[in-house]
């Protein structure tokens, strides 16, 4: 088995499509949006791609520092190759190539937290996952473009440790909104998916009030944001430069 940078985009896309269900053209478009050193694959002697992962460039910002980092995303192994430890070996090889000491991830399932701990990750932040019917509007909502969303987000998170978003991440997550009560401002990020609103970040106002400013009364809303309902994100800090035990915020916009 060969571990290293992605060479066969079609093979990479095939594993992604089989595991996550996204169409191949979406995956190919995604891989074109990032540098080549973001995508890694384990390839068998028969040339078939067996396992994949992505390490997307991000920035970690806190009161004392800005550090370049990576976001570990779309880790997958083709069903017939599972049970061989390929994801662990691929992550280890990718880290040797990148030599990037700081990596964040958001495990998609509870069972994956144990897997990432074996790779050296620790828990970083928790989240609340709320589902409810939109209420009568008490706040106002205004659609804003990605750059305006980022500017307001940085203002709201000033002095707090967080991942800095680019326009690419915001657009990938959905529509950004400025939420207001006439005096204070907040933000909400998401869109309508089928018959349910999915908001992947809410800052500045309670989730139910903010979501109800966008959705129609009675529509189903799901908001994933600040809270302590369950473990949410993990961090791998090889050089241990930062104390990740402090209160942090980590957005969901790259999921």
C-alpha positions in Angstrom: 0.0 0.0 0.0 1.3 3.4 -1.0 0.5 6.4 1.3 1.0 10.0 0.2 -0.5 12.9 -1.8 -3.5 12.3 -3.9 -2.5 11.4 -7.5 -5.7 9.9 -8.9 -8.5 12.4 -8.5 -11.1 10.0 -9.9 -10.1 7.3 -7.4 -10.2 9.9 -4.6 -13.7 11.0 -5.7 -14.9 7.4 -6.0 -14.1 6.6 -2.4 -15.6 9.9 -1.2 -18.8 9.2 -3.3 -19.1 5.6 -2.0 -18.7 6.6 1.7 -20.4 10.0 1.9 -22.8 9.9 -1.1 -21.7 13.2 -2.7 -21.5 13.0 -6.5 -18.1 12.7 -8.1 -18.4 16.1 -9.9 -18.9 17.8 -6.5 -15.8 16.1 -5.1 -13.7 17.0 -8.1 -14.9 20.7 -7.8 -14.0 20.6 -4.1 -10.4 19.3 -4.8 -9.9 22.0 -7.4 -10.7 24.7 -4.8 -7.7 23.9 -2.6 -4.0 23.4 -3.0 -2.6 19.9 -3.9 -1.1 19.4 -0.5 -4.6 19.2 1.0 -5.5 15.8 -0.3 -4.0 12.4 0.6 -4.7 8.8 -0.4 -3.7 5.2 0.3 -3.4 3.3 -3.0 -3.1 -0.4 -3.3 -0.7 -2.3 -5.6 -3.5 -2.7 -8.1 -3.8 1.1 -8.4 -7.1 1.3 -6.6 -7.6 4.1 -4.0 -8.4 2.5 -0.7 -8.4 5.4 1.8 -8.6 9.2 1.7 -8.4 12.3 3.8 -8.3 16.1 3.4 -6.2 18.6 5.5 -7.6 22.0 4.6 -5.6 25.2 5.4 -7.1 27.4 8.2 -6.0 29.9 10.8 -6.4 29.7 14.5 -6.8 33.0 16.3 -6.6 33.8 20.0 -5.9 36.8 22.1 -2.1 36.1 22.0 -1.4 34.6 18.6 -2.4 33.7 15.1 -1.3 30.2 14.1 -1.6 28.5 10.7 -3.4 25.2 11.0 -5.2 22.5 9.1 -8.8 21.2 9.3 -9.0 17.4 9.0 -12.0 16.6 6.8 -13.6 13.8 4.8 -11.6 10.8 6.3 -12.9 7.7 4.6 -11.8 4.1 3.7 -13.5 2.0 1.0 -15.5 -0.8 2.7 -13.4 -3.7 1.4 -10.2 -2.2 2.8 -11.5 -1.4 6.4 -10.0 -3.0 9.5 -6.4 -2.6 8.3 -5.6 0.7 10.0 -5.3 2.6 6.7 -6.8 5.9 8.0 -4.3 6.0 10.9 -1.3 5.2 8.7 -2.5 7.8 6.1 -2.9 10.5 8.7 0.6 9.8 10.1 2.1 10.0 6.6 0.3 13.2 5.8 1.6 14.8 8.9 5.2 13.9 7.9 4.7 15.5 4.6 3.0 18.6 5.9 5.0 19.0 9.1 2.0 21.0 10.3 1.9 21.0 14.1 -1.7 22.1 14.6 -4.8 20.3 13.3 -8.5 20.6 14.2 -11.4 18.2 13.4 -15.1 17.7 14.1 -15.8 13.9 14.4 -19.0 13.1 12.6 -20.0 10.4 15.1 -19.5 9.8 18.8 -17.5 6.6 18.1 -14.9 8.5 16.2 -13.7 10.5 19.2 -11.8 7.4 20.5 -10.2 6.9 17.0 -8.9 10.4 16.9 -7.6 10.2 20.5 -5.4 7.3 19.3 -3.9 9.7 16.7 -3.0 12.3 19.4 -6.1 14.5 19.4 -7.7 15.9 22.5 -11.2 17.3 23.1 -11.5 21.0 22.6 -15.0 22.3 22.6 -18.6 21.2 23.2 -21.8 22.2 21.4 -25.5 22.4 21.6 -27.7 20.7 19.0 -31.2 22.1 19.1 -34.3 21.3 17.0 -37.5 23.3 17.4 -40.3 25.1 15.5 -39.7 28.7 14.6 -41.5 31.2 16.9 -43.0 34.6 16.2 -40.2 37.0 15.2 -38.6 39.0 18.0 -35.5 40.0 16.0 -34.7 41.1 12.5 -32.5 39.2 10.0 -30.7 40.6 7.0 -28.9 38.5 4.4 -25.2 39.5 4.1 -22.4 38.4 1.8 -19.5 36.2 2.9 -17.1 39.1 3.4 -19.6 41.0 5.6 -20.3 37.9 7.6 -16.6 37.3 8.3 -16.0 41.0 9.3 -18.9 40.9 11.8 -17.9 37.4 13.0 -14.3 38.6 13.8 -15.8 41.6 15.7 -18.0 39.4 17.8 -15.2 36.9 18.5 -12.6 39.5 19.3 -10.4 38.3 22.2 -11.8 34.7 22.0 -10.0 31.7 20.6 -11.6 30.6 17.3 -11.0 29.4 13.8 -10.9 32.2 11.3 -13.2 31.6 8.3 -12.6 32.6 4.7 -15.3 33.4 2.2 -14.9 29.8 0.9 -15.9 28.2 4.2 -18.9 30.6 4.7 -20.2 30.0 1.2 -19.8 26.2 1.6 -21.9 26.3 4.8 -24.8 28.4 3.4 -26.2 31.9 3.7 -24.9 34.4 6.3 -27.4 36.6 8.2 -26.9 39.7 10.4 -29.3 39.4 13.4 -30.3 42.4 15.3 -32.6 43.6 18.1 -32.1 47.2 17.2 -29.2 47.7 19.5 -27.0 44.6 19.4 -25.9 42.5 16.5 -25.3 38.8 16.1 -24.8 36.3 13.2 -26.4 33.2 11.9 -25.1 30.9 9.2 -27.1 28.2 7.3 -29.9 27.5 4.8 -33.1 25.6 4.1 -32.4 21.9 3.4 -35.6 20.1 2.3 -38.2 20.9 4.9 -35.8 21.9 7.7 -33.6 24.9 8.3 -30.0 23.9 9.3 -28.0 26.7 10.9 -24.3 25.8 11.5 -23.3 28.8 13.6 -25.1 31.2 15.8 -23.4 33.9 17.8 -24.8 36.8 19.7 -28.4 35.7 20.4 -30.2 32.6 21.7 -30.6 30.0 19.0 -34.4 30.0 19.0 -34.7 33.7 18.7 -32.0 34.1 16.0 -33.4 31.2 13.9 -37.0 32.5 14.2 -35.8 35.8 12.7 -35.0 33.9 9.5 -37.5 31.0 9.3 -41.2 31.4 9.0 -43.3 30.7 12.1 -43.8 27.0 12.5 -41.0 25.9 10.3 -38.6 23.3 11.6 -35.1 24.6 12.6 -32.0 22.9 13.7 -29.2 25.0 15.2 -25.7 23.7 16.1 -23.9 26.2 18.2 -22.4 27.1 21.6 -23.4 24.8 24.4 -22.5 21.8 26.5 -24.8 19.1 25.2 -22.1 17.0 23.7 -18.4 16.9 22.7 -17.9 18.7 19.4 -14.4 19.5 18.2 -10.9 18.1 18.8 -7.4 19.4 18.3 -3.9 17.9 17.6 -1.1 20.2 18.7 2.2 18.5 18.2 4.3 21.3 19.6 1.8 22.1 22.5 2.2 25.9 22.2 -1.4 26.7 23.1 -3.5 26.0 26.2 -6.6 24.5 24.7 -8.3 24.0 28.1 -9.6 27.6 28.1 -13.1 28.5 26.8 -13.1 28.4 23.0 -15.5 28.8 20.1 -15.3 26.6 17.0 -17.6 27.2 14.1 -19.2 24.4 12.1 -19.0 26.0 8.7 -16.6 23.5 7.2 -18.8 20.4 7.9 
